[in-house]
Amino acid sequence: MAGYAETRTWDVLLTTTLGALERKIVDQITDQYAFTSWLTGGRVSNLLRGVKGSDAYDNREGGESIEVRVWYGLGGTAASRAYTAQTLTTPKDGATLGRFNWKYYSDSIVVFQEELDRNSGDAQVVNLLEFKIKQSTMALRDLFNGDAFGTNGDGGTALNGMGNIVDSAGTAGGLAAATFTWWAADENAASPTSFAANGIEEMRKLWVDLAAIGSTPEIIVTSPSVYTWYEARLFNQTRFIPRNDAMIGADPAFTNAVFHTVPVIFDKDETNNHMFMVNAQSLRLTVLRNKLFKVTPFESSISDGQNAKVALVEASCEMTTPHRRGNGKITGFVA
């Protein structure tokens, strides 16, 4: 347990004078959860300046699992013909479904009644119970944001991460890209890999590919390193244009830069120097009955031999996609 240690002699000054109290606890450990703030429409933490909340938050009121309906084929009988020619009446398929599993996150909140009694009245500097709730909630949010960039798939207990969903291989929602080629995300390996030489060009290529299938990105998220390389290219090339008291480009006073007017953000949990281009129609956070970091009622645990109150922070959700090929990724960037 971390703690401040000192040895002092309690003279008349210390005996008669309180320290200058700081009446809040200053966070030294959590981060700005940039990506999941966008994914949840600001429900996890405040949105970055200049970033709009998405429609990717998808609440469901029940269900054994999460089903997405997928249209993948046109049937193969359309043709130009002489009007006297026979039109084929072959039955058509072309639709299927993907199935995602709910993922459950939880953390406990435990506070002893004796602690609450001591943390009361004039002696209370910070509300202990409120701090305990925030501590457990932020612990889950930190884990959740990291898992959002992970490679976990349909199995396991963690979210189906972008490392799996936004990929040209593997399985998501029970559908394997190796079997169903139309279920592969648009993944490009940077070539050459130098962002300074080729980064903007790679971004343009992926942007055009996604826009061509009607999946224009709403957000571009990358690592802190790639973001700094991108911003450096902007300073060399971009003309700044005022719009509504903002600067479309790379004003260093802003929290994020833009590409084709879409925010480019960085997230400390993206550690592979990948760049993702996604939108709310192709990438979703599906939540069970709005259970996203909800605190259960506190229950007494006196029956367990301890006079304490116990609650849980819970989330039941999964990152899903109804349109996997509408998500894009660039890999392999170096400075």
PAMAR-994486 format. One record per residue (C-alpha): x, y, z. Coordinates in pm, whole numbers, plus 50000, padded with zeros to 5 digits. Layout:
N
XYZ ...
% end
This chain:
335
500005000050000 501465033549894 501595060550157 503425091950260 505795087250554 507405114450763 508775121151109 508005154751267 507945169551616 504535182651711 505465217551831 503065245651910 502525254451542 501595219251437 499415215251744 497415246851676 497335247551295 495715224451039 497345217650707 495955235150401 493485208750288 492995198149927 489305188249921 489525165049626 491615135249525 493665142449214 493785113548965 497335100648910 496535067848736 493695068148479 493825081248123 491615097547863 489725068647703 489505084847362 488225056247149 485595041747381 484385076847458 483505079947089 482165044247070 479785049947362 478745085047263 480495100047565 479025075447817 482465062947932 484225096447968 484015130947818 484445133147443 487555149647309 487105185147191 485955185046829 484765148646838 481055141746808 479445112946991 478695083646761 475545063246702 477585031546758 475955026047100 473384998647036 471154989747333 469284956447334 466554947947583 467404910947597 468634881347399 470624849347454 473254863247217 473614891746967 472554884746609 473414905946305 471764900645966 474164901145673 473344905545305 476224891845100 475004882744749 472894895144455 471764861044330 473624857844001 470654857443762 470524894043658 471524898943292 470704918942980 468714897442734 466664897942423 463104903842530 462144870042386 464844851642585 464074832042896 464734849143230 466214824643477 464034816743778 466764800343984 466084804844360 468424830144517 470254829744847 472484858144962 471734864645329 472934849545655 473514859846013 476424864646247 476224856946616 478204874446891 478334864547258 477684888447544 480784897347743 480434904948114 482664928348315 482434934648690 484314948248988 483414949149355 482924978949584 483494970649952 483314996050232 483154988650604 480555006050818 483315016151060 485085033950774 481895052450682 481355062851042 484875076951065 484545093950726 481645115850834 480815149550984 483465176850995 486195150750959 485135141750606 487435157550348 486415134750058 483325112650053 484755077650099 481805059249945 481795081049634 485525075849595 485165037949624 482475037949354 484605059149122 487685037849188 485985005449083 484205021648788 487435036148652 489215002848698 486634986648469 486765015148218 490535012348198 490314974948132 487464979847885 489335005547674 492414983147654 490314953047552 488694973647274 492064973347095 492794936947171 492784906446949 490264886047148 487534871346929 484194854546978 485454832247260 486984842247591 485604867547834 487014899947689 485484921847420 485754912147057 488554937247000 489364958546698 492494937446653 490104909346556 487084926846403 489074951546192 491214924946030 491354907845692 491564873245850 490074854346142 486514849546263 484064875046400 480454867646483 480984831246386 481814840246024 485344832845903 486944856245649 488824826645498 485474810545407 483424841845343 485714866145163 483064893545176 483454893345558 487074905345558 487884940445683 489904962945455 493474958845581 496474974945411 500124970745504 501925003845457 504445002545172 506835019445208 506355019145583 507725053945656 504875077045756 506925107445662 507295094245308 504005076245255 501555079945547 499115104845396 499065085145071 498175052945256 495395071245439 493975084045111 494005049044960 492095033845252 489675063045269 488795059244900 488385021444936 485925025545225 484035054745069 483615034544748 481535008344934 479445034545118 481345032045445 482915066445479 484825068045809 483485088646100 486585085546319 490235077046265 492055063346569 495725055146599 498615053346842 500205084246998 503315078546784 501465076746452 499395106946551 502515127946603 503875116446265 500575125846102 500505159946265 504075166446152 503025160045790 500135184345832 502385212545944 504415207745629 501525206545386 498205218945524 496635252945459 494585263645762 491025274645691 488855291045961 485415275546014 483115283046307 485945295146531 487875263346462 490795255546237 490415226545999 493925212645989 496445209246264 496125237846508 498295226246800 495815241547047 493275215346941 492925180847094 492845163846756 493675169546392 491365160246104 491465141645774 488755149145518 487095168845806 486925136646017 488675136946358 491965118646387 492475108446750 495095089046940 494575064347221 497315052047453 495875016647437 496655014147064 500235001847100 500904985746758 501135017646548 498065007546353 495565032446215 491835023646216 489105040146007 485605031146127 482045043946144 478965036746353 477265016646078 480134991846060 481354990346421 479054989946722 479064985647096 476004964347169 474884967647533 472414946247729 469674967647890 471974998047912 474204979048157 477414998248097 479315004448423 476145003848630 476405001949008 474174976549180 472424985149509 474624981249816 473924950450026 474974943950386 477474915750441 476914912350817 475854876550758 479404869350638 480834880650970 481814915450853 479874947650900 480414960050547 478444971550246 479074954949910 478044964349557 479184956349204 479964977248900 478804957948594 478824959148216 477214934547974 478164942547618 480114932447310 481804950447025 480024938846710 479934945146338 477134940246084 479464951845803 482984939645867 484384950445530 483244985845607 486034988845865 489634996345764 493124993445909 496635003545803 499514984445962 503294986645965 503895023946005 507255036546126 508425072446153 
% end
